Amino acid sequence: MLKWALIFFVISIVAGVLGFTGIAAGSAALAKILFFVAIALFVIFLVLGLTVFKAIK
């Protein structure tokens, strides 16, 4: 998911440099959403992994 966020960020930068401001804003917003979803999933799985590890041990 972070890979897709990085791809949309690069698309946003390239579109902004070329003057396509609508596409740049859209892909930047999508990259931001994907980044925060990836961080949220990381935190959720980190907490679940730590709790399951303690339950098994």
C-alpha distance matrix in Angstrom:
0.0 3.8 5.2 5.2 6.4 8.7 9.9 10.8 12.4 14.4 15.4 16.6 18.6 20.2 21.1 22.5 24.6 25.9 26.8 24.6 24.1 23.0 20.1 19.2 19.3 17.3 14.4 14.6 14.5 11.5 9.7 11.3 10.4 6.6 7.4 9.9 8.2 6.0 9.5 11.3 9.8 10.6 14.0 14.7 14.2 16.1 18.9 19.1 19.3 22.0 23.9 23.9 25.0 27.8 28.8 29.1 30.9
3.8 0.0 3.8 5.4 4.9 6.1 8.6 9.9 10.4 12.3 14.2 15.1 16.5 18.4 19.8 20.8 22.6 24.3 25.4 23.7 23.0 22.5 19.7 18.2 18.4 17.1 13.9 13.4 14.0 11.6 8.7 10.1 10.5 7.0 6.1 9.3 9.1 6.4 8.7 11.6 11.0 10.7 13.9 15.6 15.2 16.3 19.3 20.2 20.1 22.3 24.7 25.0 25.6 28.4 29.9 30.2 31.6
5.2 3.8 0.0 3.8 5.4 5.2 6.2 8.8 9.8 10.7 12.4 14.2 15.5 16.7 18.3 19.9 21.3 22.7 24.3 22.5 22.5 22.1 18.9 17.6 18.6 17.2 13.7 13.9 15.1 12.5 9.7 12.2 12.8 9.3 9.2 12.7 12.4 9.9 12.5 15.3 14.3 14.1 17.5 19.0 18.2 19.4 22.6 23.1 22.7 25.2 27.6 27.6 28.1 31.1 32.5 32.5 33.9
5.2 5.4 3.8 0.0 3.8 5.4 5.0 6.2 8.5 9.9 10.5 12.2 14.2 15.3 16.3 18.1 20.0 21.0 22.2 20.0 19.9 19.1 15.9 15.1 15.9 14.0 10.6 11.5 12.4 9.4 7.4 10.4 10.6 7.3 8.6 12.0 11.4 10.0 13.1 15.3 14.6 15.3 18.5 19.6 19.3 21.0 23.8 24.2 24.4 27.0 29.1 29.1 30.0 32.9 34.0 34.2 35.9
6.4 4.9 5.4 3.8 0.0 3.8 5.5 5.3 6.1 8.7 9.9 10.4 12.4 14.3 15.2 16.3 18.5 20.0 20.8 18.8 18.2 17.6 14.8 13.3 13.6 12.3 9.0 8.7 9.7 7.4 4.3 7.0 8.1 5.4 5.7 9.3 9.8 8.9 11.2 13.7 13.9 14.5 17.2 18.8 19.1 20.4 23.0 24.0 24.3 26.5 28.6 29.2 30.1 32.7 34.0 34.6 36.1
8.7 6.1 5.2 5.4 3.8 0.0 3.8 5.5 4.9 6.2 8.6 9.7 10.6 12.4 14.1 15.2 16.6 18.4 19.8 18.4 18.1 18.3 15.4 13.4 14.5 13.9 10.3 9.8 11.9 10.3 6.9 9.5 11.5 9.1 8.4 12.2 13.2 11.6 13.4 16.5 16.7 16.5 19.3 21.3 21.3 22.1 25.0 26.2 26.1 28.1 30.6 31.1 31.6 34.3 35.9 36.2 37.5
9.9 8.6 6.2 5.0 5.5 3.8 0.0 3.8 5.4 5.2 6.2 8.6 10.0 10.7 12.2 14.1 15.5 16.6 18.2 16.5 16.9 16.8 13.5 12.2 14.0 12.9 9.1 10.0 12.4 10.3 7.9 11.3 12.9 10.6 11.1 14.8 15.2 14.0 16.4 19.1 18.9 19.2 22.2 23.8 23.6 24.9 27.8 28.6 28.5 30.9 33.2 33.4 34.1 36.9 38.3 38.5 39.9
10.8 9.9 8.8 6.2 5.3 5.5 3.8 0.0 3.8 5.4 4.9 6.0 8.6 9.8 10.3 12.0 14.2 15.1 16.1 14.0 13.9 13.4 10.2 9.0 10.4 9.1 5.4 6.6 8.9 7.0 5.3 8.9 10.5 9.2 10.2 13.5 14.2 13.9 16.3 18.5 18.9 19.7 22.4 23.8 24.2 25.6 28.2 29.1 29.5 31.8 33.8 34.3 35.3 37.9 39.1 39.7 41.3
12.4 10.4 9.8 8.5 6.1 4.9 5.4 3.8 0.0 3.8 5.4 5.0 6.3 8.7 9.8 10.5 12.4 14.3 15.2 13.9 13.3 13.7 11.1 8.6 9.9 10.1 6.7 5.7 8.9 8.4 5.7 8.3 11.0 10.3 10.0 13.3 14.9 14.4 16.0 18.7 19.6 19.8 22.2 24.2 24.8 25.6 28.2 29.6 29.9 31.8 34.1 34.9 35.6 38.0 39.6 40.3 41.5
14.4 12.3 10.7 9.9 8.7 6.2 5.2 5.4 3.8 0.0 3.8 5.3 5.1 6.2 8.5 9.8 10.7 12.3 14.1 13.3 13.7 14.6 11.7 9.4 11.9 12.2 8.8 8.8 12.3 11.7 9.2 12.1 14.7 13.5 13.3 16.8 18.2 17.4 19.0 21.9 22.5 22.5 25.1 27.2 27.4 28.2 31.0 32.3 32.3 34.2 36.7 37.3 37.8 40.4 42.1 42.5 43.7
15.4 14.2 12.4 10.5 9.9 8.6 6.2 4.9 5.4 3.8 0.0 3.8 5.5 5.2 6.0 8.4 9.9 10.5 12.1 10.4 11.3 11.8 8.5 7.1 10.1 9.9 6.8 8.2 11.4 10.7 9.5 12.7 14.8 14.0 14.7 18.0 19.0 18.7 20.8 23.3 23.7 24.3 27.0 28.6 29.0 30.2 32.8 33.8 34.1 36.3 38.5 39.0 39.8 42.5 43.8 44.3 45.7
16.6 15.1 14.2 12.2 10.4 9.7 8.6 6.0 5.0 5.3 3.8 0.0 3.8 5.5 5.2 6.0 8.6 9.9 10.4 8.9 8.6 9.4 6.9 4.1 6.8 7.8 5.3 5.5 9.1 9.6 8.6 11.0 13.5 13.7 14.1 16.9 18.5 18.7 20.3 22.6 23.7 24.4 26.6 28.4 29.2 30.3 32.7 34.0 34.5 36.4 38.6 39.4 40.3 42.7 44.1 44.9 46.3
18.6 16.5 15.5 14.2 12.4 10.6 10.0 8.6 6.3 5.1 5.5 3.8 0.0 3.8 5.5 5.1 6.2 8.7 9.9 9.8 9.8 11.8 9.9 6.7 9.5 11.3 9.0 8.3 12.1 12.9 11.2 13.2 16.3 16.2 15.9 18.9 20.8 20.6 21.8 24.6 25.7 25.9 28.1 30.3 31.0 31.6 34.2 35.7 36.0 37.7 40.1 41.0 41.6 44.0 45.7 46.4 47.5
20.2 18.4 16.7 15.3 14.3 12.4 10.7 9.8 8.7 6.2 5.2 5.5 3.8 0.0 3.8 5.4 5.2 6.2 8.6 8.7 10.1 12.1 9.8 7.8 11.3 12.6 10.5 10.9 14.6 14.9 13.6 16.2 18.9 18.5 18.7 21.8 23.4 23.1 24.7 27.4 28.2 28.4 30.9 32.9 33.3 34.2 36.9 38.2 38.3 40.3 42.7 43.3 43.9 46.5 48.1 48.6 49.8
21.1 19.8 18.3 16.3 15.2 14.1 12.2 10.3 9.8 8.5 6.0 5.2 5.5 3.8 0.0 3.8 5.5 5.1 6.1 5.0 6.8 8.6 6.4 5.1 8.9 10.2 9.0 10.1 13.2 13.9 13.6 16.0 18.3 18.5 19.2 22.0 23.4 23.7 25.5 27.7 28.7 29.4 31.7 33.5 34.2 35.3 37.8 39.0 39.5 41.5 43.6 44.3 45.2 47.7 49.1 49.8 51.2
22.5 20.8 19.9 18.1 16.3 15.2 14.1 12.0 10.5 9.8 8.4 6.0 5.1 5.4 3.8 0.0 3.8 5.4 5.1 5.6 5.6 8.6 7.9 5.3 8.2 10.7 10.1 9.9 13.1 14.6 14.1 15.8 18.5 19.3 19.5 21.9 23.9 24.3 25.6 27.9 29.3 29.9 31.8 33.8 34.9 35.7 38.0 39.5 40.1 41.8 44.0 45.0 45.8 48.1 49.7 50.6 51.8
24.6 22.6 21.3 20.0 18.5 16.6 15.5 14.2 12.4 10.7 9.9 8.6 6.2 5.2 5.5 3.8 0.0 3.8 5.5 7.7 8.7 12.0 11.1 8.9 11.9 14.4 13.4 13.1 16.6 17.9 17.0 18.7 21.7 22.1 22.0 24.7 26.7 26.8 27.9 30.5 31.8 32.1 34.2 36.3 37.1 37.8 40.3 41.9 42.2 43.9 46.2 47.2 47.8 50.2 51.9 52.6 53.7
25.9 24.3 22.7 21.0 20.0 18.4 16.6 15.1 14.3 12.3 10.5 9.9 8.7 6.2 5.1 5.4 3.8 0.0 3.8 5.9 8.4 11.3 10.3 9.4 12.8 14.6 14.0 14.7 17.8 18.8 18.5 20.6 23.2 23.5 23.9 26.7 28.4 28.5 30.1 32.5 33.6 34.1 36.4 38.3 39.0 39.9 42.4 43.8 44.2 46.1 48.3 49.1 49.8 52.3 53.9 54.5 55.8
26.8 25.4 24.3 22.2 20.8 19.8 18.2 16.1 15.2 14.1 12.1 10.4 9.9 8.6 6.1 5.1 5.5 3.8 0.0 3.8 5.6 8.8 9.1 8.4 11.0 13.3 13.6 14.1 16.8 18.3 18.5 20.2 22.6 23.6 24.2 26.5 28.3 28.9 30.3 32.5 33.8 34.6 36.6 38.4 39.5 40.5 42.7 44.2 44.8 46.7 48.7 49.7 50.6 52.9 54.4 55.2 56.6
24.6 23.7 22.5 20.0 18.8 18.4 16.5 14.0 13.9 13.3 10.4 8.9 9.8 8.7 5.0 5.6 7.7 5.9 3.8 0.0 3.8 5.7 5.6 6.1 8.7 10.2 10.9 12.1 14.4 15.6 16.4 18.3 20.2 21.2 22.3 24.5 25.9 26.8 28.5 30.4 31.6 32.8 34.8 36.3 37.4 38.7 40.8 42.0 42.9 44.9 46.8 47.6 48.7 51.1 52.3 53.2 54.8
24.1 23.0 22.5 19.9 18.2 18.1 16.9 13.9 13.3 13.7 11.3 8.6 9.8 10.1 6.8 5.6 8.7 8.4 5.6 3.8 0.0 3.8 5.5 4.9 6.0 8.5 9.9 10.3 12.1 14.1 15.0 16.3 18.3 19.8 20.7 22.5 24.3 25.5 26.8 28.5 30.1 31.3 33.0 34.6 36.0 37.2 39.1 40.5 41.6 43.3 45.1 46.2 47.4 49.6 50.8 52.0 53.5
23.0 22.5 22.1 19.1 17.6 18.3 16.8 13.4 13.7 14.6 11.8 9.4 11.8 12.1 8.6 8.6 12.0 11.3 8.8 5.7 3.8 0.0 3.8 5.4 5.3 6.2 8.6 9.9 10.7 12.4 14.2 15.5 16.8 18.4 20.0 21.5 22.8 24.4 26.0 27.3 28.8 30.4 32.1 33.2 34.8 36.3 38.0 39.2 40.5 42.4 43.9 44.9 46.4 48.5 49.5 50.7 52.5
20.1 19.7 18.9 15.9 14.8 15.4 13.5 10.2 11.1 11.7 8.5 6.9 9.9 9.8 6.4 7.9 11.1 10.3 9.1 5.6 5.5 3.8 0.0 3.8 5.5 5.1 6.1 8.4 9.9 10.5 12.0 14.1 15.4 16.4 18.0 20.1 21.1 22.3 24.3 25.7 26.8 28.3 30.4 31.5 32.7 34.3 36.3 37.3 38.3 40.5 42.1 42.8 44.2 46.6 47.6 48.5 50.3
19.2 18.2 17.6 15.1 13.3 13.4 12.2 9.0 8.6 9.4 7.1 4.1 6.7 7.8 5.1 5.3 8.9 9.4 8.4 6.1 4.9 5.4 3.8 0.0 3.8 5.5 5.4 6.0 8.6 9.9 10.4 12.2 14.3 15.3 16.2 18.4 20.0 20.9 22.5 24.3 25.7 26.8 28.7 30.3 31.5 32.7 34.8 36.1 37.0 38.9 40.7 41.7 42.8 45.1 46.4 47.3 48.9
19.3 18.4 18.6 15.9 13.6 14.5 14.0 10.4 9.9 11.9 10.1 6.8 9.5 11.3 8.9 8.2 11.9 12.8 11.0 8.7 6.0 5.3 5.5 3.8 0.0 3.8 5.6 5.1 6.1 8.6 9.8 10.5 12.4 14.3 15.3 16.7 18.4 20.0 21.2 22.7 24.4 25.8 27.3 28.7 30.4 31.6 33.3 34.7 36.0 37.7 39.3 40.5 41.9 43.9 45.1 46.4 47.9
17.3 17.1 17.2 14.0 12.3 13.9 12.9 9.1 10.1 12.2 9.9 7.8 11.3 12.6 10.2 10.7 14.4 14.6 13.3 10.2 8.5 6.2 5.1 5.5 3.8 0.0 3.8 5.4 5.2 6.3 8.6 10.0 10.8 12.4 14.2 15.7 16.7 18.4 20.2 21.3 22.7 24.4 26.1 27.2 28.7 30.3 32.0 33.0 34.4 36.4 37.9 38.7 40.3 42.5 43.4 44.6 46.4
14.4 13.9 13.7 10.6 9.0 10.3 9.1 5.4 6.7 8.8 6.8 5.3 9.0 10.5 9.0 10.1 13.4 14.0 13.6 10.9 9.9 8.6 6.1 5.4 5.6 3.8 0.0 3.8 5.4 5.0 6.0 8.5 9.8 10.4 12.0 14.3 15.2 16.2 18.3 19.8 20.8 22.3 24.4 25.6 26.7 28.2 30.3 31.3 32.3 34.4 36.1 36.8 38.2 40.5 41.6 42.5 44.3
14.6 13.4 13.9 11.5 8.7 9.8 10.0 6.6 5.7 8.8 8.2 5.5 8.3 10.9 10.1 9.9 13.1 14.7 14.1 12.1 10.3 9.9 8.4 6.0 5.1 5.4 3.8 0.0 3.8 5.4 5.0 6.2 8.7 9.9 10.4 12.4 14.3 15.3 16.6 18.4 20.0 21.0 22.8 24.4 25.8 26.9 28.9 30.3 31.3 33.1 34.9 36.0 37.2 39.3 40.6 41.7 43.2
14.5 14.0 15.1 12.4 9.7 11.9 12.4 8.9 8.9 12.3 11.4 9.1 12.1 14.6 13.2 13.1 16.6 17.8 16.8 14.4 12.1 10.7 9.9 8.6 6.1 5.2 5.4 3.8 0.0 3.8 5.4 5.1 6.3 8.7 9.9 10.9 12.4 14.3 15.5 16.6 18.4 20.1 21.4 22.7 24.5 25.8 27.4 28.7 30.1 31.9 33.4 34.5 36.0 38.0 39.1 40.4 42.1
11.5 11.6 12.5 9.4 7.4 10.3 10.3 7.0 8.4 11.7 10.7 9.6 12.9 14.9 13.9 14.6 17.9 18.8 18.3 15.6 14.1 12.4 10.5 9.9 8.6 6.3 5.0 5.4 3.8 0.0 3.8 5.4 5.1 6.2 8.5 10.1 10.6 12.2 14.3 15.3 16.4 18.3 20.1 21.1 22.4 24.2 25.9 26.9 28.2 30.3 31.7 32.5 34.1 36.3 37.2 38.3 40.2
9.7 8.7 9.7 7.4 4.3 6.9 7.9 5.3 5.7 9.2 9.5 8.6 11.2 13.6 13.6 14.1 17.0 18.5 18.5 16.4 15.0 14.2 12.0 10.4 9.8 8.6 6.0 5.0 5.4 3.8 0.0 3.8 5.5 5.2 6.1 8.7 9.9 10.5 12.3 14.2 15.3 16.4 18.5 20.0 21.1 22.4 24.5 25.7 26.6 28.6 30.4 31.3 32.5 34.8 36.0 36.9 38.5
11.3 10.1 12.2 10.4 7.0 9.5 11.3 8.9 8.3 12.1 12.7 11.0 13.2 16.2 16.0 15.8 18.7 20.6 20.2 18.3 16.3 15.5 14.1 12.2 10.5 10.0 8.5 6.2 5.1 5.4 3.8 0.0 3.8 5.5 5.1 6.3 8.6 9.9 10.7 12.3 14.3 15.4 16.8 18.5 20.1 21.1 22.9 24.4 25.6 27.2 28.9 30.2 31.5 33.4 34.8 36.1 37.5
10.4 10.5 12.8 10.6 8.1 11.5 12.9 10.5 11.0 14.7 14.8 13.5 16.3 18.9 18.3 18.5 21.7 23.2 22.6 20.2 18.3 16.8 15.4 14.3 12.4 10.8 9.8 8.7 6.3 5.1 5.5 3.8 0.0 3.8 5.4 5.3 6.2 8.6 10.0 10.6 12.3 14.2 15.5 16.5 18.3 19.9 21.3 22.5 24.1 25.9 27.2 28.3 30.0 31.9 32.9 34.3 36.0
6.6 7.0 9.3 7.3 5.4 9.1 10.6 9.2 10.3 13.5 14.0 13.7 16.2 18.5 18.5 19.3 22.1 23.5 23.6 21.2 19.8 18.4 16.4 15.3 14.3 12.4 10.4 9.9 8.7 6.2 5.2 5.5 3.8 0.0 3.8 5.5 5.1 6.1 8.6 9.8 10.5 12.2 14.3 15.3 16.4 18.1 20.1 20.9 22.0 24.2 25.8 26.5 28.0 30.3 31.2 32.3 34.1
7.4 6.1 9.2 8.6 5.7 8.4 11.1 10.2 10.0 13.3 14.7 14.1 15.9 18.7 19.2 19.5 22.0 23.9 24.2 22.3 20.7 20.0 18.0 16.2 15.3 14.2 12.0 10.4 9.9 8.5 6.1 5.1 5.4 3.8 0.0 3.8 5.5 5.2 6.3 8.7 10.0 10.6 12.5 14.4 15.5 16.5 18.6 20.1 20.9 22.6 24.6 25.6 26.7 28.9 30.3 31.4 32.8
9.9 9.3 12.7 12.0 9.3 12.2 14.8 13.5 13.3 16.8 18.0 16.9 18.9 21.8 22.0 21.9 24.7 26.7 26.5 24.5 22.5 21.5 20.1 18.4 16.7 15.7 14.3 12.4 10.9 10.1 8.7 6.3 5.3 5.5 3.8 0.0 3.8 5.4 5.0 6.1 8.5 9.7 10.6 12.2 14.2 15.1 16.6 18.3 19.7 21.1 22.7 24.1 25.5 27.3 28.6 30.1 31.5
8.2 9.1 12.4 11.4 9.8 13.2 15.2 14.2 14.9 18.2 19.0 18.5 20.8 23.4 23.4 23.9 26.7 28.4 28.3 25.9 24.3 22.8 21.1 20.0 18.4 16.7 15.2 14.3 12.4 10.6 9.9 8.6 6.2 5.1 5.5 3.8 0.0 3.8 5.5 5.1 6.1 8.5 10.0 10.5 12.2 14.0 15.5 16.4 18.0 20.0 21.2 22.2 23.9 25.9 26.8 28.1 30.0
6.0 6.4 9.9 10.0 8.9 11.6 14.0 13.9 14.4 17.4 18.7 18.7 20.6 23.1 23.7 24.3 26.8 28.5 28.9 26.8 25.5 24.4 22.3 20.9 20.0 18.4 16.2 15.3 14.3 12.2 10.5 9.9 8.6 6.1 5.2 5.4 3.8 0.0 3.8 5.5 5.2 6.1 8.7 9.9 10.6 12.1 14.3 15.3 16.1 18.2 20.0 20.8 22.0 24.3 25.5 26.5 28.1
9.5 8.7 12.5 13.1 11.2 13.4 16.4 16.3 16.0 19.0 20.8 20.3 21.8 24.7 25.5 25.6 27.9 30.1 30.3 28.5 26.8 26.0 24.3 22.5 21.2 20.2 18.3 16.6 15.5 14.3 12.3 10.7 10.0 8.6 6.3 5.0 5.5 3.8 0.0 3.8 5.5 5.0 6.3 8.7 10.0 10.4 12.4 14.3 15.1 16.5 18.5 19.9 20.9 22.8 24.3 25.6 26.9
11.3 11.6 15.3 15.3 13.7 16.5 19.1 18.5 18.7 21.9 23.3 22.6 24.6 27.4 27.7 27.9 30.5 32.5 32.5 30.4 28.5 27.3 25.7 24.3 22.7 21.3 19.8 18.4 16.6 15.3 14.2 12.3 10.6 9.8 8.7 6.1 5.1 5.5 3.8 0.0 3.8 5.4 5.2 6.2 8.7 9.8 10.8 12.3 14.1 15.5 16.7 18.2 19.9 21.5 22.6 24.3 25.8
9.8 11.0 14.3 14.6 13.9 16.7 18.9 18.9 19.6 22.5 23.7 23.7 25.7 28.2 28.7 29.3 31.8 33.6 33.8 31.6 30.1 28.8 26.8 25.7 24.4 22.7 20.8 20.0 18.4 16.4 15.3 14.3 12.3 10.5 10.0 8.5 6.1 5.2 5.5 3.8 0.0 3.8 5.5 5.1 6.1 8.4 9.9 10.4 11.9 14.1 15.4 16.1 17.8 20.0 20.8 22.0 23.9
10.6 10.7 14.1 15.3 14.5 16.5 19.2 19.7 19.8 22.5 24.3 24.4 25.9 28.4 29.4 29.9 32.1 34.1 34.6 32.8 31.3 30.4 28.3 26.8 25.8 24.4 22.3 21.0 20.1 18.3 16.4 15.4 14.2 12.2 10.6 9.7 8.5 6.1 5.0 5.4 3.8 0.0 3.8 5.5 5.3 6.0 8.6 9.9 10.3 12.2 14.2 15.2 16.1 18.3 19.8 20.8 22.2
14.0 13.9 17.5 18.5 17.2 19.3 22.2 22.4 22.2 25.1 27.0 26.6 28.1 30.9 31.7 31.8 34.2 36.4 36.6 34.8 33.0 32.1 30.4 28.7 27.3 26.1 24.4 22.8 21.4 20.1 18.5 16.8 15.5 14.3 12.5 10.6 10.0 8.7 6.3 5.2 5.5 3.8 0.0 3.8 5.5 5.0 6.2 8.6 9.8 10.6 12.3 14.1 15.3 16.8 18.3 20.0 21.1
14.7 15.6 19.0 19.6 18.8 21.3 23.8 23.8 24.2 27.2 28.6 28.4 30.3 32.9 33.5 33.8 36.3 38.3 38.4 36.3 34.6 33.2 31.5 30.3 28.7 27.2 25.6 24.4 22.7 21.1 20.0 18.5 16.5 15.3 14.4 12.2 10.5 9.9 8.7 6.2 5.1 5.5 3.8 0.0 3.8 5.4 5.3 6.2 8.5 10.1 10.7 12.1 14.1 15.6 16.5 18.2 20.0
14.2 15.2 18.2 19.3 19.1 21.3 23.6 24.2 24.8 27.4 29.0 29.2 31.0 33.3 34.2 34.9 37.1 39.0 39.5 37.4 36.0 34.8 32.7 31.5 30.4 28.7 26.7 25.8 24.5 22.4 21.1 20.1 18.3 16.4 15.5 14.2 12.2 10.6 10.0 8.7 6.1 5.3 5.5 3.8 0.0 3.8 5.4 4.9 5.8 8.4 9.8 10.2 11.8 14.1 15.0 16.0 17.8
16.1 16.3 19.4 21.0 20.4 22.1 24.9 25.6 25.6 28.2 30.2 30.3 31.6 34.2 35.3 35.7 37.8 39.9 40.5 38.7 37.2 36.3 34.3 32.7 31.6 30.3 28.2 26.9 25.8 24.2 22.4 21.1 19.9 18.1 16.5 15.1 14.0 12.1 10.4 9.8 8.4 6.0 5.0 5.4 3.8 0.0 3.8 5.5 5.1 6.2 8.7 10.0 10.5 12.5 14.3 15.4 16.5
18.9 19.3 22.6 23.8 23.0 25.0 27.8 28.2 28.2 31.0 32.8 32.7 34.2 36.9 37.8 38.0 40.3 42.4 42.7 40.8 39.1 38.0 36.3 34.8 33.3 32.0 30.3 28.9 27.4 25.9 24.5 22.9 21.3 20.1 18.6 16.6 15.5 14.3 12.4 10.8 9.9 8.6 6.2 5.3 5.4 3.8 0.0 3.8 5.4 5.2 6.2 8.6 9.9 10.8 12.3 14.3 15.5
19.1 20.2 23.1 24.2 24.0 26.2 28.6 29.1 29.6 32.3 33.8 34.0 35.7 38.2 39.0 39.5 41.9 43.8 44.2 42.0 40.5 39.2 37.3 36.1 34.7 33.0 31.3 30.3 28.7 26.9 25.7 24.4 22.5 20.9 20.1 18.3 16.4 15.3 14.3 12.3 10.4 9.9 8.6 6.2 4.9 5.5 3.8 0.0 3.8 5.5 5.2 6.0 8.3 9.9 10.4 12.1 14.0
19.3 20.1 22.7 24.4 24.3 26.1 28.5 29.5 29.9 32.3 34.1 34.5 36.0 38.3 39.5 40.1 42.2 44.2 44.8 42.9 41.6 40.5 38.3 37.0 36.0 34.4 32.3 31.3 30.1 28.2 26.6 25.6 24.1 22.0 20.9 19.7 18.0 16.1 15.1 14.1 11.9 10.3 9.8 8.5 5.8 5.1 5.4 3.8 0.0 3.8 5.5 5.2 5.9 8.6 9.9 10.5 12.0
22.0 22.3 25.2 27.0 26.5 28.1 30.9 31.8 31.8 34.2 36.3 36.4 37.7 40.3 41.5 41.8 43.9 46.1 46.7 44.9 43.3 42.4 40.5 38.9 37.7 36.4 34.4 33.1 31.9 30.3 28.6 27.2 25.9 24.2 22.6 21.1 20.0 18.2 16.5 15.5 14.1 12.2 10.6 10.1 8.4 6.2 5.2 5.5 3.8 0.0 3.8 5.6 5.1 6.3 8.7 10.1 10.6
23.9 24.7 27.6 29.1 28.6 30.6 33.2 33.8 34.1 36.7 38.5 38.6 40.1 42.7 43.6 44.0 46.2 48.3 48.7 46.8 45.1 43.9 42.1 40.7 39.3 37.9 36.1 34.9 33.4 31.7 30.4 28.9 27.2 25.8 24.6 22.7 21.2 20.0 18.5 16.7 15.4 14.2 12.3 10.7 9.8 8.7 6.2 5.2 5.5 3.8 0.0 3.8 5.4 5.2 6.2 8.7 9.9
23.9 25.0 27.6 29.1 29.2 31.1 33.4 34.3 34.9 37.3 39.0 39.4 41.0 43.3 44.3 45.0 47.2 49.1 49.7 47.6 46.2 44.9 42.8 41.7 40.5 38.7 36.8 36.0 34.5 32.5 31.3 30.2 28.3 26.5 25.6 24.1 22.2 20.8 19.9 18.2 16.1 15.2 14.1 12.1 10.2 10.0 8.6 6.0 5.2 5.6 3.8 0.0 3.8 5.4 4.9 6.1 8.5
25.0 25.6 28.1 30.0 30.1 31.6 34.1 35.3 35.6 37.8 39.8 40.3 41.6 43.9 45.2 45.8 47.8 49.8 50.6 48.7 47.4 46.4 44.2 42.8 41.9 40.3 38.2 37.2 36.0 34.1 32.5 31.5 30.0 28.0 26.7 25.5 23.9 22.0 20.9 19.9 17.8 16.1 15.3 14.1 11.8 10.5 9.9 8.3 5.9 5.1 5.4 3.8 0.0 3.8 5.5 5.3 6.1
27.8 28.4 31.1 32.9 32.7 34.3 36.9 37.9 38.0 40.4 42.5 42.7 44.0 46.5 47.7 48.1 50.2 52.3 52.9 51.1 49.6 48.5 46.6 45.1 43.9 42.5 40.5 39.3 38.0 36.3 34.8 33.4 31.9 30.3 28.9 27.3 25.9 24.3 22.8 21.5 20.0 18.3 16.8 15.6 14.1 12.5 10.8 9.9 8.6 6.3 5.2 5.4 3.8 0.0 3.8 5.5 5.1
28.8 29.9 32.5 34.0 34.0 35.9 38.3 39.1 39.6 42.1 43.8 44.1 45.7 48.1 49.1 49.7 51.9 53.9 54.4 52.3 50.8 49.5 47.6 46.4 45.1 43.4 41.6 40.6 39.1 37.2 36.0 34.8 32.9 31.2 30.3 28.6 26.8 25.5 24.3 22.6 20.8 19.8 18.3 16.5 15.0 14.3 12.3 10.4 9.9 8.7 6.2 4.9 5.5 3.8 0.0 3.8 5.6
29.1 30.2 32.5 34.2 34.6 36.2 38.5 39.7 40.3 42.5 44.3 44.9 46.4 48.6 49.8 50.6 52.6 54.5 55.2 53.2 52.0 50.7 48.5 47.3 46.4 44.6 42.5 41.7 40.4 38.3 36.9 36.1 34.3 32.3 31.4 30.1 28.1 26.5 25.6 24.3 22.0 20.8 20.0 18.2 16.0 15.4 14.3 12.1 10.5 10.1 8.7 6.1 5.3 5.5 3.8 0.0 3.8
30.9 31.6 33.9 35.9 36.1 37.5 39.9 41.3 41.5 43.7 45.7 46.3 47.5 49.8 51.2 51.8 53.7 55.8 56.6 54.8 53.5 52.5 50.3 48.9 47.9 46.4 44.3 43.2 42.1 40.2 38.5 37.5 36.0 34.1 32.8 31.5 30.0 28.1 26.9 25.8 23.9 22.2 21.1 20.0 17.8 16.5 15.5 14.0 12.0 10.6 9.9 8.5 6.1 5.1 5.6 3.8 0.0
